[in-house]
Amino acid sequence: MTNETSSIRCGKCYAPIKVGAGRDGDAWGSCPVCRQEDRVDNIIREAAEYSLDRMVSDTLSGFQEGELTVRSLPQREYPWIARD
């Protein structure tokens, strides 16, 4: 059985992931477009990290120049993202 989720998307092509049971009995998610796949627990962790990074970035962008000194962080590519 495979279900599509619209809240988590592939970080490469932004397609909604499909979730189903793998041969090992664990829940797996995959992108129907680029075929990237991983265990659902890893997908959820990556999407949560993406959301947290976006939230921090959005918060810091609201400060006026000089109000806060922030060291720039390297940009990261996420394999899985939470829908914007």
C-alpha positions in Angstrom: 0.0 0.0 0.0 1.4 3.4 -1.0 0.0 6.8 0.2 1.0 10.2 -1.0 1.7 12.9 1.5 1.5 16.6 0.6 3.2 18.0 3.7 6.6 16.6 2.9 8.2 17.0 -0.5 11.4 15.9 -2.3 14.1 18.5 -1.8 15.4 17.9 -5.3 12.3 18.2 -7.5 9.6 19.3 -4.9 7.2 16.5 -5.7 5.0 15.1 -2.9 6.5 11.9 -1.5 4.8 8.5 -1.5 4.9 6.5 1.7 4.6 2.7 1.9 6.0 -0.4 3.6 9.5 -1.5 2.6 10.7 -5.1 2.3 12.1 -4.8 5.8 8.7 -3.9 7.2 9.7 -0.3 8.0 7.9 2.6 6.5 9.7 4.1 3.5 9.1 7.2 1.5 10.1 7.9 -2.1 9.8 10.6 -4.7 7.8 9.4 -7.7 9.7 11.7 -10.0 13.4 11.3 -9.2 13.1 8.0 -7.3 15.0 9.3 -4.2 14.0 7.2 -1.2 14.7 6.8 2.5 13.1 5.5 5.7 10.2 7.7 6.9 11.9 8.5 10.2 14.9 10.0 8.3 12.6 11.9 6.0 10.7 13.4 8.9 14.0 14.4 10.6 15.3 16.1 7.5 12.0 17.9 6.8 12.0 19.1 10.5 15.6 20.4 10.2 14.6 22.2 7.0 11.6 23.9 8.8 13.8 24.9 11.8 16.5 26.4 9.5 13.8 28.3 7.6 12.2 29.6 10.8 15.6 30.8 12.2 16.5 32.4 8.9 13.1 34.2 8.6 13.5 35.4 12.2 17.0 36.7 11.7 16.0 38.5 8.5 13.6 40.7 10.4 16.4 42.5 12.3 17.7 45.8 11.2 21.4 46.1 10.2 23.5 46.6 13.3 20.9 45.3 15.8 22.3 41.8 15.7 25.6 40.3 14.6 25.1 36.9 13.0 27.7 34.8 11.4 26.5 33.5 8.1 25.9 29.8 8.0 26.7 27.6 4.9 23.7 26.9 2.7 22.6 23.3 3.0 20.7 21.2 0.5 17.9 19.1 2.0 16.9 15.8 0.5 13.4 16.2 2.0 11.6 19.5 2.9 8.4 20.5 4.6 5.9 22.2 2.2 6.1 25.9 2.3 
